[in-house]
Amino acid sequence: MDLLSRRDAIGQVLRVGCGALTALATRGQEARARDEEQFGGVDPVPPAPDPRFPKPPTWETTLEEIAPNVYAYIQAGGPGRDNASVANAGIVVGDKGVAVIDTLTAPMHAAAFIAAVRRVTAGDIAFFYVAPWCQNAHPSKWIDVCGTIDRMNVKTIVAGHGPLGGKAELADMRDYLVLLRTEARKRYDAKMTAGAAAADIRMGKYDNWIGPERIVLDVQRFYSEFAGTLTSDVDVAGIRRATEEYNTARNER
């Protein structure tokens, strides 16, 4: 059987990938419905945008070559679009085949690839203009990993969610977590509940990012870290309780 040319391979990957991403987007809508059931059917009320800061940009779906025969597939996103349910991907085209890197996987497994092409597929470590989701993460270690990537010889970062970016965008997302940790700690020490704390915190420009209501999950996760009760499991009951507290506090304003 004749081998595909690189051009033909990219064309086939793109056609298959677009179809797969369309299917994933549909499943993402179903997943959001299941999440409502998983967390008790309670949705957090998004905070109001902060008029002092601009909205994040809108970006289109692109297949961009970021190194010889190395491509980044970036899903369209920005205000008014759902960029949370489908991740970006990396594509490496060789003489005998194509490798597709799903960025939901752990980025540190790609260390050799990083060294070779001076690029990093950052998976769900990197959220560019999309609020991070600390669902079952260790938030402070997430901040540390961002620092590790910043010290790497990296030029381009393919985020798990958001447009193609670099160290500046990663630092911006890291600063979201650093700011939230500081503000959450103040309220934890003041004996506020996680949900009430999330409703009380304003994040400035980050309130304009995609998915600002994730602050509820993120504060709840930081509270577990502060209390020394953090595990790798999703605290479904804690998220449900914090969301109810958050909605109550916001509705009272």
C-alpha positions in Angstrom: 0.0 0.0 0.0 1.3 3.4 -0.9 2.2 5.8 1.9 0.2 9.0 2.3 2.0 12.2 1.6 2.2 14.6 4.5 -0.3 16.9 2.8 -2.8 14.0 2.3 -2.2 12.9 5.9 -3.0 16.3 7.3 -6.1 16.5 5.1 -7.4 13.1 6.4 -6.5 13.9 10.0 -8.3 17.3 9.8 -11.4 15.7 8.2 -11.6 12.9 10.8 -10.7 15.3 13.6 -13.4 17.8 12.7 -16.0 15.0 12.7 -14.8 13.7 16.0 -14.9 17.1 17.6 -18.4 17.6 16.4 -19.5 14.4 18.0 -17.6 15.4 21.2 -19.3 18.7 21.3 -22.7 16.9 21.2 -21.5 14.6 24.0 -20.3 17.6 25.9 -23.8 19.0 26.0 -25.0 15.7 27.4 -22.1 15.7 29.9 -23.2 19.1 31.2 -26.6 17.7 31.8 -25.1 14.7 33.6 -23.0 17.1 35.7 -26.1 18.8 36.9 -27.4 15.5 38.1 -24.0 14.6 39.6 -23.7 17.8 41.6 -27.4 17.8 42.7 -28.9 19.8 39.8 -27.6 23.1 41.2 -26.0 25.5 38.8 -23.9 28.4 40.2 -25.1 31.9 39.1 -22.3 33.5 37.0 -20.9 36.7 38.6 -21.5 39.9 36.7 -18.7 41.0 34.3 -16.3 43.7 35.5 -16.8 46.7 33.3 -13.3 48.0 34.2 -11.8 45.3 32.1 -12.3 44.3 28.5 -13.9 41.0 27.5 -11.4 38.2 26.4 -10.9 37.8 22.7 -12.8 35.5 20.4 -10.8 33.0 18.3 -11.6 30.7 15.4 -10.9 27.0 14.9 -7.5 26.7 13.3 -5.0 24.0 12.3 -1.7 25.8 12.7 1.8 24.5 12.0 3.9 25.5 15.0 7.1 23.5 14.1 8.0 21.4 11.0 5.3 18.8 10.6 3.9 19.6 14.1 0.4 21.2 14.2 -1.9 22.6 16.8 -5.6 22.1 16.4 -7.3 25.0 18.3 -11.1 24.9 19.0 -13.0 28.1 18.4 -13.8 29.9 21.6 -14.4 33.2 23.4 -17.4 35.2 24.6 -20.7 33.6 23.4 -19.0 30.3 22.5 -18.7 27.0 24.5 -15.0 26.3 24.7 -15.2 24.2 27.9 -16.5 20.9 26.6 -13.9 20.0 23.9 -10.1 20.2 24.3 -7.5 21.3 21.8 -5.1 18.8 20.2 -1.7 18.4 18.8 -0.8 16.6 15.5 2.6 15.3 14.5 3.0 14.1 10.9 5.7 11.6 10.1 6.7 9.7 7.0 4.7 6.6 8.0 1.8 7.9 10.0 0.2 10.6 12.1 0.2 11.0 15.9 -2.7 13.0 17.4 -2.1 14.2 21.0 -5.2 14.7 23.0 -4.4 17.5 25.4 -6.6 16.1 28.1 -3.7 13.9 29.0 -0.9 14.9 31.4 1.5 17.3 29.7 4.6 16.3 31.7 4.5 12.9 29.9 5.6 14.8 26.8 9.0 16.0 28.1 11.0 14.4 25.3 8.7 16.0 22.8 9.1 19.4 24.4 12.9 19.1 24.3 12.8 18.1 20.6 10.5 20.7 19.2 10.5 23.4 21.9 6.8 23.3 22.2 4.5 22.0 24.9 1.0 20.5 24.8 -0.2 21.8 28.2 -3.5 19.8 28.4 -5.8 20.9 31.2 -3.0 22.7 33.0 -3.4 25.6 30.6 -6.7 27.6 30.4 -6.3 30.7 28.2 -9.1 33.2 28.7 -11.2 30.4 30.2 -11.5 30.1 34.0 -9.6 27.1 35.4 -11.6 24.3 36.8 -10.1 22.8 40.0 -12.6 19.9 40.0 -10.2 17.3 41.4 -6.9 19.1 41.1 -4.4 20.1 43.8 -4.6 23.9 43.2 -1.3 24.9 44.8 0.6 22.2 42.9 -1.1 23.4 39.8 0.5 26.8 40.4 3.9 25.1 41.0 3.6 23.2 37.6 2.9 26.5 35.9 6.2 27.8 37.4 8.0 24.6 36.1 6.7 25.2 32.6 7.7 28.9 32.8 11.3 27.8 33.4 11.3 25.5 30.4 12.8 26.5 27.0 9.2 26.8 25.6 7.9 29.2 22.9 4.4 28.0 22.2 1.9 26.5 24.5 -1.1 24.5 23.2 -3.7 25.0 26.0 -6.3 22.4 26.9 -8.9 25.2 26.6 -8.5 28.5 24.8 -6.4 29.9 21.9 -2.8 29.2 21.1 -0.5 31.1 23.5 2.8 31.2 25.3 4.3 31.9 28.7 2.5 35.2 29.1 -0.9 33.6 28.8 0.1 30.8 31.1 1.3 33.3 33.7 -2.0 35.1 33.4 -3.9 31.9 34.2 -1.5 31.1 37.0 -2.1 34.6 38.5 -5.9 33.7 38.6 -5.1 30.8 40.9 -2.6 32.8 43.0 -5.1 35.6 43.4 -7.9 33.2 44.3 -5.8 31.3 46.8 -5.0 34.6 48.6 -8.6 35.8 48.7 -9.9 32.3 49.6 -7.4 32.0 52.4 -8.5 35.3 54.0 -12.1 34.1 54.1 -11.2 30.6 55.2 -9.4 32.2 58.2 -12.4 34.4 58.8 -14.6 31.2 59.1 -16.7 32.0 56.0 -18.1 29.0 54.2 -16.7 28.2 50.8 -19.8 29.2 48.9 -20.2 32.5 50.8 -16.5 33.2 50.1 -16.9 32.5 46.4 -19.8 35.0 46.3 -17.8 37.6 48.2 -14.7 37.4 46.0 -14.3 39.6 42.9 -11.6 38.6 40.5 -11.3 41.8 38.4 -10.5 41.0 34.8 -11.0 37.3 35.4 -14.7 37.9 36.0 -14.8 38.5 32.3 -13.2 35.2 31.3 -15.3 32.3 30.0 -16.9 30.3 32.9 -16.4 32.7 35.8 -18.9 30.7 37.9 -16.2 28.1 38.3 -15.0 30.2 41.2 -17.4 28.1 43.4 -15.6 24.8 42.6 -12.2 26.4 42.8 -12.8 28.0 46.2 -14.2 24.8 47.5 -11.1 23.0 46.3 -8.8 25.5 48.0 -10.8 25.2 51.2 -10.2 21.4 51.1 -6.5 22.1 50.6 -6.4 24.6 53.5 -8.2 22.0 55.8 -5.8 19.2 54.8 -8.7 17.1 53.5 -7.8 17.2 49.8 -8.0 13.9 47.9 -7.9 13.0 44.2 -11.6 12.4 44.2 -14.2 15.0 43.3 -16.0 16.2 46.4 -19.5 16.1 45.0 -21.2 16.8 48.3 -18.9 19.7 49.0 -19.4 21.2 45.5 -23.2 20.9 45.9 -23.2 22.5 49.3 -20.8 25.3 48.2 -23.0 26.0 45.1 -26.1 26.3 47.2 -24.4 28.7 49.6 -23.0 30.7 46.7 -26.4 31.1 45.0 -28.1 32.0 48.3 -25.4 34.7 49.0 -25.6 36.2 45.5 -29.4 36.2 45.5 -29.4 38.1 48.8 -27.4 41.0 47.2 
